[in-house]
Amino acid sequence: MKAITIKGTTPAEIEAALAESTKDGFKPTLAIITLTKVENTEAIQTLFDRNGIAIFGLSTSQKFTEQGLESDDIAVMLMDMNPAYFSIMLNDYKDSSAYEAGHRAGLAGKNLFANPGFIISPIDFGVSGDKLIRGITDAADEEVAIMGGVAGNLYDGLGLVFTNASSSSSGLLSLIIDRDKILINGFAVSGWKPVGTTKTITKVEGLWVFTIDHEPAMNVIQRFLGNEMIVSADSTNGLLPTELGYPLQFERASGHVIMRPALFFNPTNQSVMLAGEVKEGDRFRFSLPPDFDVIEKVVESARTVKEMEMPDADAMLVFSCVGRLGSFGPLIDTEIEGLATIWNKPMLGFFSLGEFGKLDKGRCEWHGTTVSWVALKEK
């Protein structure tokens, strides 16, 4: 399978880049498209549909390729994957639920392929990633491979996911792959180092944590992270948005941790909204500021897969939490470059509002402030 990345500031520039990339006989069948200006969506849909190329498209604030961070509005990965080996679905959940959208995608994958894998991108900052996963795994299999990231704008979570003929501002976009024909391999890795004593969630309702060690949750987190954790005191709903950095690390029996950044403070009742479900009795530690060791852990995860399981790849997709972009600063370039050099093949990624992937050989989970990467190779 051949893969190429192209980019441009307008649909016209993408059309020219597409023509240039195919003049040697390359015939792409699949385009992974990331763009910033949603008003370009319709023109992009028309362009790729006219050329018979299936679209897995999404909007995002910031994207990158194997060449680094991209300032162009549109970045695309083209692949000539056999159309019999994949299917693209867009399930809107505006009038249903995240679980139902995930369940429909899972059933489709199970009916299409004996061994399906899912690369997904939901849109809607408030969607429950845990429920999406639960829907897919209930329909397909508990151990099914799921990788991906949440699309949308950093500041308000709004945006689109789209295919050739449809788009949604509240839907689940799924690229379902036949793993008997296409090898997909990847992990979700954070690299953050823990610090401080272990603390316990003592009261929680949904995503809202009310007490930690029987103290108001907002007080506990602010005492450790300081008032700079708050982005702005301006609020129309009484909630204070937070920085996504310095996530909480929730312990797992496997020894790995699930990252749950704080999203909002509610000063009225001193509660904190986390980016993912937790339970009363769950234990966590805070995170240290990132350094080169954090980046090396992410890059090492891909290097290990290359050495032990997948010596070559055709393409790589990366879903990196937008919280890393703000917390890492210039170090983020080092992380992107490190991942790109593992297989030295075309790579496309974007900064997501939540990530999907496996920490180890277990089931897929929902993450924050994490990198979920996936390498693809035709068998």
N, C-alpha and C positions, 0 to 999 in steps of 0.2 A: 504494500500500500504506500502510495506517495502522498506527501503532505507539503503544503506551501503556505506561508503567511503573506498576506498583502495588507496594505493600509492606505488611507486617504482621508482628506478633509471633507470631501463631498461624494455623493453617489456617482457623479461623473468621473471622479478620480478612481473610485473603486472599479467602475466599468472599464477604464483604461488599463488598470492593473490586472484585472481578470483576463482581458484580452491578451495582455503581454504574457501572463503566466501559462496560457493555454496554446500559444502559437507553436510550441514544439510537440503538440499532440497530447499533452496532459488533459484528461477529461474528468474534472472533479464531479462527484455525485453528492457531496455533503459539504456544507459551509457552516462553521461555527462563527457566529457574527456577534461582535460587541460594538456598541455605539453609544455615544453620549447624547446627541440631539435626537430626541424621539421623533421630531418632525421629518427626519430622514428615513423613517421606517418604511413607509409605503413605497418610496422610490427603490429602496434596497430590495424589498419583497418582489417588486416587479422585475427588477434586473435579474435576480437569481432564478426566479420562476421561469422567466423567458429562456434562460439557459439550461433549464432542466436540472437544477441543483437544489437539493432539499436543504431547508434552513432550520438551524437551531440558533435563534437570535435573542438577544437581550440588551437592555440598556444598563449602563453603569457609569459612575463618576470617573473612574480611572481604570485603565487597562494596560497590559504590557505584553510583549512578545519576547522571543529569544534575544532580541536586540535591546531590551530594556523597557523602561516606562515610555509609553507612547502618548504624544501630544495630539496626534491626529484624531479626528472625531470617530473614525471607523477603523476597526482592526478585524481581520477575518482569517480563519484557518480553513484552507481548502483541502479536502481529502478525496481520493478516488476509491473509497470503500465500496465494495459490492453492495448494491441496494438491497439484495436479499438478506444481508447480514445486519440490517438496522431498520428501526422504525422511529418516527418522531410523533409524539403526542402532546397536545396542549389541553389540559383539563382546567376549566375555570372553576373556582370555588366561591365565587361571589354569592351564589344562591344555594350552596351546599356547605361543605366543610373541608378543611385540609385533609382530614382522615379519608373522606370519601374520594377526594381527588387522588390521593396516594393509592387508595385501594383500586381505583379504576386503572391507574397506570400499572400497578402490580399484576392485576388480572390480565391486562393486555400483554405484558411481558411473558407471563406464564403460558398464555395461549399461543404466542408467536414462536417462542424458542424453548427448548428443553432446559437450557442453561442461560437465562437472561442476566444481563448486567444493566444498571441504570446510572446514567449521568443526568443529574437533575438541576433545574434552576427555577425555584418559585419566585414570585414577585409579591410583595406586600410585607412590610417590615414587621407587622404584628402577627404573621402567621406562625403557628406552632410547628417548628421543625420536627419535634418529637412525634407529633401526630401524623405528619406526612410520612415519616419513616415507618410508624406503626401500621399505617394503611398499606404501604407497599409490601412490608414483610408479612403481614397477615394474609395478603393475597398471593404473594409469590413464594417466599420462603424466609425463615428467620435469619438465615446466614447469607442472603443474597447480597451481591456487591452493589453498593450505592455510593456514589461520589458526586460532589457538586457544591454549589454555593448560591446564596440568595442574591438576586439581581436588585437593582434600584439605586436611587440617588442617595449619597451619603447623608445629606442634610434633612431629607424628609421621607426617605424610603420609597418614594414614588418612581414610577417608570413603567416599562413594558417588557414582556416576553413575547416572542412572535415566531410563527412558522411562515410558510409560503402564503397561506391564505387567511390566516387569522392572527390576532394579537390579543393580549389581556393585561390588565393592570392588577389582576388578582387571580392568578392561575399558576398551575404547575406545568412547566415545560420539561419533557422527559425525552432523552435520547436512549432508546432501548437497543442494546447490542447483543448479538448472538455470540456468547463467550466460547462456543465450540469452534467459531471461525475467527474471532478477533480476541486476542489476549488483552485484557485490561488489568492493570495492577497498580495499586497505590495505597497511600495511608494518609491519615490526618495527624499532623504533628504540630505541637506548639513550641516546644523548646524552652518555655518560661521556667525559671527556677523558683521554687517555693521559699517563703521566708515567714518567720514568726511562728507562733504556737498554733496548734490545731483548734479550730472553733467549730461549733455545732449549730445547725439550724434547729431552732426550737419552736417556731411557729411560721407556717407558710400556707398561702391559699393561691393555687395556680402558680403564676410566675412571680407573685408578690411575697417577699420574705418580710415578716413583721418583727421577729425577734431572733437574735443570735446570742447563744448562751444566756437566754432570758433577758437580754438587754434590747432596746430598740435598735433595729438593724441599721438604720441610717446613722445613728450615733457611732456604732461600732466601726462601720466602714469609713466614715469621715475622720474618726480618730486616727485611723491608720494611714489613709490616703490624703487627708487634708482637704481644705475647701476648694483647691484647684481642680478637684475632681468634677466640680460643677462647671458646665459649659457656659451657661447664661442664666441669670435670674429671671429673664423675661419669659413669661409663661401665660398661655391663654387657658390652660386647663388645670393650673395649680401644681403641675409636675415640673421638676427640674431635670433636664437632660444631663447626662454625665459623659465624661470622656470614656472611650472604650478600652483604654489602657489598663494595665495592672489588674488582670482578671483574677477571679477567685478560682482556686484549683480544688475540685472535688475529687476525693479519693475513690478509687475503684479496687475491688479485690485483686485484680490482675496486677496491681502495682502502677498502672497507668492512671492518668488523671483526666477529667473532663473540665474544660475551661468554660466558666460562666461569668462574663463581664456584667457589671451593673449597667443598666440602661437608663433608669429614671429613679429619682428620689421623690417621695411624697411627704413633704414637710408636715402635712396635717396629721398624719398618723405615724410618721417616722419609719415608713416601710420603704423597701427597695425592690424594684423590678429587675429580675435577672433575665439574661438571654437564654432561657431554657428552663425546663422543669427540674425542680429539686424536691426532696421530701424531708419531712421532719426527722431528725436524727442523722441526716447527711452531714459529713464532716469536710471541712475545707481549710486551706491555708491561702494567704495572700501571695502575690508574685513580686519578685524583684524587678527593677528596670531592666530592659533587654540589653544584651551585649553580644559579642561575636560568638560566644558559646551557644546562644539561642539559635542563631543562624546556622551554625555548624550542625546542630542536632537535626534541623530540617533537611539540610543538604545530605547529611549522612544517611537519613532514612531512604532517600532515593539511591544513593551510592550502594547501600547494602542490597537493595532489591536488584540492582544491575549485576552485582557480583554473584549473588546467590540464586537468582531466579530468572532474570530477564536481561541477558547480555546486550540485546539490541532492542530498539523501539523505533516506531515510525513517526510518532508524534507525542506531544505532552500537553495536557491541559492542567492549569493551576488555578485554584480558588483560594485566595489569600484574604484573611479578614481585614476590613478597612481599618480596624483598630491598630493593626501592625503598621500601616502606612503612617499614622500619626505618631505612634510610640517609637518607631525605629528611626525615623528621620532618614538621613542619607544611607544608613545601614541597609535599608530595604533594597537598594540597588545591588548590594552584595548578595543578598538572599536570592534575588531574581537571577543574577548572573550564575550563582552557584548551581541552582537547579537546571538552568539552561545548558550548562557544560557537562552534565552527567551523561546524557546520550548524544549531545550535540545535534539534535534534530529540531525541526520546527516546534515552537512552543507558543501557546496563547493562554493568557490568564487575565483575571480582573480582581479588583478588591471588592469582596462580598460583604453582605450584612449577616453572615452566619454560614457555617460550613457543614458538609456531610462527608463522613468517611469513617474508616475503621482505625482504631488505635493500634490494633494488633490483628491476630487471626480471628478475632471474635466478630460480633455483629456490628453493623454500622450504627453510628450515633451522631447526634446533633451537637455542634461545637460553636464556640466563639473564640476570637483572637487566635485562630489556628490556621494552618495551611493544609488544605486538602489537595493533593496532586494525584494525577492519574496518567500513566503511560499506556499507549496503545500500540499493538503490533499484530499485523495480519499473520495468521498461522500458515 
